[in-house]
Amino acid sequence: MPKIPSQKTQSDVQSLAAMLRERLKTGRSLVYFASGRIVRKEYYSLPYDHIVLVDYNFRSTFAVRGKVIIIGMTALQATAAFTAAGVKFDAFVCINEGLSEGGGYYPINGNWSMGTILPILKDTYLHLACPGYYGRTRWCEKMFNLPHQVSLLTATDPDYIDPAIFSEYSRYGKEAGVWRVTKQPGKAVSFKVGNRTITLQRKNIWDDYNLLDSLMVRCSPSEERQLQQMAPKAKPLYRPRYYRSEEQDANFESILDFCNQHQISKLGLTPWLGGNYNRFMNYLKDNEARFPYPQELYLYHLHHNDYQQLYQQAGENSRIPRPVVELP
């Protein structure tokens, strides 16, 4: 049976952050999530000062082997430590997280997980992944459909890194690629619903963690407890089981009830209603006297055509052709 990830406390995260802050304060760094426990000799020849391996199967929470640093945590736990340490990586690798066999519980390259990871990556970074592992169409339309510009590197590019150094998954006919990624958040647009201000932006919600009083995000069910331990202001966001009006209204009421119990003035949300947001806006307006909080709602999205109904309310047309992602 796959190993069950151990629970980590905020104290564990802060202790690790203190060690990482000192060790990674200079030089170029690469992080490899779901690395497996093997430390390959090729890692020491990579043009980076620090190679950080993250896998909850490591026996030690923290170990150093030359320029290789071992982190025995889940992706979410390690990301919390990197965030606390103020680390920004130059390169990110995740090629095979063992979803079919090997103990992987969710795709680290998936949107909810990458949303937490993006703030620990530099504004321009290298991204190594295997589109065929998830399905090439899914990779282009969902997983790599993010607010960024990307270019696929060839072996002649001076920044190119051979993905085979990290994984032999290509032997199954699944070719990994190397992309140069530059983050490119969209323009923020705002409009009023009653006395509330609604702001839309194609941007990673985790970039504004410190701005918000609370944020609600959809996440892997296996990570809900860890999410709230590692990011206390974050709450799981649940999609209505059915899209009937009564289920939607109950969902809206639970969100607003939480905000009013805790006097949440600034709330951040990610997409959760499958495109139909006009009803939510109407509910906000009709129930303003009953639920005065939140006063400001920030609706973040990663995919390029989310929240179309709301952009139209704001007088904006955000429907643009999705950029073509080059594949290896």
C-alpha positions as CSV (number, residue, x, y, z in Angstrom):
1,M,0.0,0.0,0.0
2,P,1.2,3.6,-0.6
3,K,2.7,5.4,2.3
4,I,0.3,7.8,4.0
5,P,1.9,11.3,4.2
6,S,2.8,12.3,7.7
7,Q,1.2,15.3,9.3
8,K,3.4,18.4,9.8
9,T,2.8,21.2,12.2
10,Q,3.4,24.9,11.7
11,S,6.5,24.5,14.0
12,D,7.9,21.9,11.6
13,V,7.4,24.2,8.7
14,Q,8.9,27.2,10.4
15,S,12.0,25.2,11.5
16,L,12.6,24.0,8.0
17,A,12.0,27.5,6.6
18,A,14.8,28.9,8.9
19,M,17.3,26.4,7.6
20,L,16.3,26.9,3.9
21,R,16.4,30.7,4.3
22,E,20.0,30.6,5.2
23,R,21.1,27.9,2.7
24,L,19.2,29.2,-0.4
25,K,19.8,32.9,0.1
26,T,22.4,33.0,-2.8
27,G,22.8,31.2,-6.1
28,R,20.4,29.6,-8.5
29,S,18.1,26.9,-7.4
30,L,16.0,24.1,-9.0
31,V,13.2,22.3,-7.2
32,Y,12.0,18.8,-8.2
33,F,8.6,17.8,-6.8
34,A,7.7,14.1,-6.5
35,S,11.4,13.4,-7.1
36,G,11.5,9.8,-5.7
37,R,14.1,8.9,-3.2
38,I,17.0,8.3,-5.6
39,V,19.6,11.0,-5.6
40,R,21.2,10.7,-9.1
41,K,24.8,11.6,-9.7
42,E,23.7,13.7,-12.7
43,Y,22.1,16.2,-10.3
44,Y,25.5,17.4,-9.2
45,S,26.4,18.4,-12.8
46,L,23.4,20.6,-13.3
47,P,24.1,24.3,-13.7
48,Y,22.4,25.2,-10.5
49,D,23.9,26.0,-7.0
50,H,21.1,24.1,-5.2
51,I,19.0,21.1,-6.2
52,V,16.0,20.7,-3.9
53,L,14.2,17.3,-4.0
54,V,10.7,17.1,-2.5
55,D,9.0,13.7,-1.9
56,Y,7.1,12.6,1.2
57,N,8.7,9.2,0.9
58,F,12.1,10.5,2.0
59,R,12.8,9.2,5.5
60,S,14.2,12.5,6.7
61,T,12.3,15.8,6.8
62,F,15.5,17.6,5.9
63,A,19.0,16.4,4.8
64,V,21.8,17.9,2.8
65,R,24.1,15.9,0.4
66,G,26.5,18.5,-1.1
67,K,24.4,20.8,-3.2
68,V,21.4,18.5,-3.1
69,I,18.8,19.2,-0.4
70,I,16.3,16.6,0.5
71,I,12.8,17.6,1.8
72,G,10.6,14.7,3.1
73,M,7.3,16.4,2.9
74,T,4.2,16.6,0.6
75,A,4.1,19.3,-2.0
76,L,1.8,21.5,0.0
77,Q,3.9,21.2,3.2
78,A,7.2,21.9,1.4
79,T,5.6,24.9,-0.5
80,A,4.5,26.3,2.9
81,A,8.1,26.1,4.1
82,F,9.5,27.6,0.9
83,T,7.0,30.5,1.2
84,A,7.9,31.1,4.8
85,A,11.6,31.1,3.8
86,G,11.0,33.6,1.0
87,V,12.6,31.3,-1.5
88,K,12.1,31.8,-5.3
89,F,13.3,29.0,-7.6
90,D,14.8,29.4,-11.0
91,A,13.5,26.0,-12.3
92,F,10.6,23.7,-11.5
93,V,10.5,19.9,-12.3
94,C,7.6,17.5,-11.9
95,I,7.5,14.7,-14.5
96,N,5.8,11.7,-12.9
97,E,4.1,12.0,-9.5
98,G,3.0,8.4,-9.4
99,L,-0.8,8.8,-9.9
100,S,-1.4,5.4,-11.4
101,E,1.0,3.6,-9.0
102,G,3.6,5.0,-6.7
103,G,1.5,6.8,-4.1
104,G,0.6,10.1,-5.9
105,Y,-2.7,11.4,-4.6
106,Y,-3.3,14.4,-7.0
107,P,-1.5,15.9,-10.1
108,I,1.1,18.4,-8.8
109,N,0.9,20.1,-12.2
110,G,-2.8,20.5,-11.8
111,N,-4.2,24.0,-11.3
112,W,-5.0,23.9,-7.6
113,S,-1.5,22.6,-6.7
114,M,0.4,24.8,-9.2
115,G,-1.5,27.8,-7.8
116,T,0.2,27.2,-4.4
117,I,3.6,26.6,-6.1
118,L,3.7,29.5,-8.5
119,P,4.5,32.1,-5.8
120,I,7.8,30.3,-5.0
121,L,8.9,30.4,-8.6
122,K,10.6,33.5,-10.1
123,D,8.7,35.7,-12.6
124,T,10.6,33.9,-15.4
125,Y,11.5,30.3,-14.7
126,L,12.0,26.9,-16.4
127,H,9.2,24.4,-16.2
128,L,10.0,20.7,-16.9
129,A,7.0,18.3,-17.3
130,C,5.5,15.5,-19.3
131,P,2.3,16.5,-21.1
132,G,1.6,12.9,-22.2
133,Y,1.5,11.8,-18.6
134,Y,-1.8,13.6,-18.1
135,G,-3.0,13.6,-21.7
136,R,-1.7,16.2,-24.2
137,T,-5.1,17.8,-24.7
138,R,-5.7,18.1,-21.0
139,W,-2.3,19.6,-20.6
140,C,-2.9,22.3,-23.2
141,E,-6.5,23.2,-22.3
142,K,-6.4,22.8,-18.5
143,M,-3.1,22.3,-16.8
144,F,-0.9,24.8,-18.7
145,N,-3.7,27.2,-19.5
146,L,-2.3,29.8,-17.0
147,P,-1.6,33.6,-17.0
148,H,1.8,33.3,-18.6
149,Q,3.8,33.3,-21.8
150,V,5.7,30.1,-22.6
151,S,8.2,29.0,-25.2
152,L,9.3,25.4,-25.7
153,L,13.1,25.1,-25.5
154,T,15.1,22.9,-27.8
155,A,18.3,21.1,-27.0
156,T,20.3,23.9,-28.7
157,D,19.0,26.6,-26.2
158,P,21.7,27.4,-23.6
159,D,19.1,27.0,-20.8
160,Y,17.8,23.6,-21.9
161,I,18.0,20.8,-19.4
162,D,17.6,17.2,-20.5
163,P,14.4,15.9,-18.7
164,A,15.9,12.4,-18.8
165,I,18.3,13.4,-16.1
166,F,15.3,13.4,-13.7
167,S,13.1,10.6,-15.0
168,E,13.2,7.8,-17.6
169,Y,9.4,8.1,-18.1
170,S,10.2,8.8,-21.8
171,R,10.9,5.1,-22.3
172,Y,7.1,4.6,-22.2
173,G,6.8,6.9,-25.2
174,K,5.8,9.9,-23.1
175,E,8.2,12.8,-24.0
176,A,8.9,15.5,-21.4
177,G,9.5,19.1,-22.4
178,V,11.3,22.2,-21.1
179,W,9.5,25.5,-21.3
180,R,10.7,29.0,-20.4
181,V,7.7,30.6,-18.6
182,T,7.1,34.3,-17.9
183,K,4.2,35.1,-15.6
184,Q,1.8,37.5,-17.0
185,P,-1.2,38.4,-14.8
186,G,-4.3,39.9,-16.6
187,K,-5.8,43.3,-16.0
188,A,-8.0,43.7,-13.0
189,V,-11.5,45.0,-13.7
190,S,-14.1,46.0,-11.1
191,F,-17.8,46.7,-10.9
192,K,-20.4,47.2,-8.1
193,V,-23.1,44.9,-7.0
194,G,-25.1,46.9,-4.5
195,N,-22.6,48.4,-2.1
196,R,-20.0,45.6,-2.7
197,T,-17.1,45.9,-5.1
198,I,-16.4,42.9,-7.3
199,T,-12.9,42.6,-8.8
200,L,-12.0,40.1,-11.5
201,Q,-8.5,39.2,-12.5
202,R,-6.7,36.4,-14.4
203,K,-4.1,36.0,-11.7
204,N,-3.0,33.4,-9.1
205,I,-5.0,33.9,-5.9
206,W,-2.0,32.9,-3.8
207,D,-0.1,36.0,-5.0
208,D,-2.6,38.1,-2.9
209,Y,-2.7,35.9,0.2
210,N,-1.5,38.8,2.4
211,L,-4.0,41.3,0.8
212,L,-7.1,39.1,1.6
213,D,-8.8,38.5,4.9
214,S,-9.7,35.0,3.7
215,L,-9.5,33.0,0.5
216,M,-11.6,30.1,-0.6
217,V,-10.1,27.6,-3.1
218,R,-11.0,24.3,-4.5
219,C,-8.4,21.7,-3.6
220,S,-7.8,18.0,-3.5
221,P,-10.0,16.4,-0.7
222,S,-6.9,14.6,0.6
223,E,-5.2,18.0,1.3
224,E,-8.0,20.0,2.9
225,R,-6.7,19.5,6.5
226,Q,-3.1,20.3,5.5
227,L,-4.3,23.3,3.5
228,Q,-5.9,24.9,6.6
229,Q,-2.8,24.1,8.7
230,M,-0.3,25.5,6.3
231,A,-2.4,28.5,5.2
232,P,-4.7,29.5,8.0
233,K,-6.6,32.1,6.0
234,A,-7.5,29.6,3.3
235,K,-10.7,27.5,3.3
236,P,-11.8,24.7,0.9
237,L,-14.4,25.9,-1.6
238,Y,-17.1,23.3,-2.5
239,R,-19.0,23.2,-5.7
240,P,-22.7,22.6,-5.3
241,R,-23.4,18.9,-5.8
242,Y,-26.2,19.8,-8.2
243,Y,-26.8,23.0,-10.0
244,R,-30.4,23.3,-9.0
245,S,-31.3,26.8,-7.5
246,E,-31.8,25.5,-4.0
247,E,-28.3,23.8,-3.9
248,Q,-26.7,26.9,-5.3
249,D,-28.4,29.2,-2.8
250,A,-27.3,26.9,0.1
251,N,-23.8,27.1,-1.2
252,F,-23.9,30.9,-1.4
253,E,-25.4,31.2,2.1
254,S,-22.6,29.1,3.6
255,I,-20.0,31.3,2.1
256,L,-21.6,34.5,3.2
257,D,-22.5,33.1,6.7
258,F,-18.8,32.3,7.2
259,C,-17.8,35.9,6.1
260,N,-20.3,37.5,8.5
261,Q,-19.4,35.3,11.4
262,H,-15.8,36.3,11.1
263,Q,-16.3,39.8,9.6
264,I,-14.3,39.0,6.5
265,S,-14.2,42.3,4.5
266,K,-11.9,41.1,1.7
267,L,-12.7,37.7,0.3
268,G,-10.9,35.9,-2.5
269,L,-12.6,33.1,-4.5
270,T,-11.5,30.8,-7.4
271,P,-14.0,29.4,-10.0
272,W,-16.4,26.9,-8.6
273,L,-19.8,27.3,-10.4
274,G,-19.1,26.0,-13.8
275,G,-19.6,29.3,-15.6
276,N,-23.0,30.4,-14.2
277,Y,-22.2,33.4,-11.9
278,N,-25.1,35.8,-12.5
279,R,-27.2,34.0,-9.9
280,F,-24.4,34.5,-7.3
281,M,-24.3,38.2,-8.1
282,N,-28.1,38.4,-7.7
283,Y,-27.9,36.6,-4.4
284,L,-25.2,39.0,-3.2
285,K,-27.4,42.0,-4.0
286,D,-30.7,40.5,-2.7
287,N,-29.1,39.5,0.6
288,E,-26.9,42.5,1.3
289,A,-28.8,43.7,4.4
290,R,-28.7,40.1,5.8
291,F,-25.1,39.5,4.9
292,P,-23.1,42.8,4.8
293,Y,-19.8,41.0,4.6
294,P,-17.7,40.6,2.5
295,Q,-17.6,44.2,1.3
296,E,-15.0,43.4,-1.4
297,L,-14.9,40.2,-3.4
298,Y,-11.8,39.3,-5.5
299,L,-12.5,36.6,-8.1
300,Y,-9.3,35.1,-9.4
301,H,-9.0,32.7,-12.3
302,L,-6.2,30.9,-14.2
303,H,-8.0,29.7,-17.4
304,H,-8.2,32.5,-20.0
305,N,-12.0,32.4,-20.5
306,D,-13.4,31.9,-16.9
307,Y,-16.0,34.3,-15.5
308,Q,-17.3,35.4,-18.9
309,Q,-20.7,36.4,-17.5
310,L,-19.0,38.7,-15.0
311,Y,-16.6,40.3,-17.4
312,Q,-19.6,41.2,-19.5
313,Q,-21.2,42.9,-16.4
314,A,-18.0,44.8,-16.0
315,G,-18.2,45.9,-19.6
316,E,-15.1,43.9,-20.6
317,N,-14.7,41.3,-23.3
318,S,-12.0,38.9,-22.1
319,R,-12.8,36.2,-24.6
320,I,-9.6,35.9,-26.5
321,P,-8.0,33.0,-28.4
322,R,-6.2,30.6,-26.2
323,P,-2.4,30.8,-26.9
324,V,-1.1,27.7,-28.6
325,V,1.2,25.7,-26.3
326,E,4.1,24.0,-28.1
327,L,4.5,20.4,-27.2
328,P,7.6,18.2,-27.3
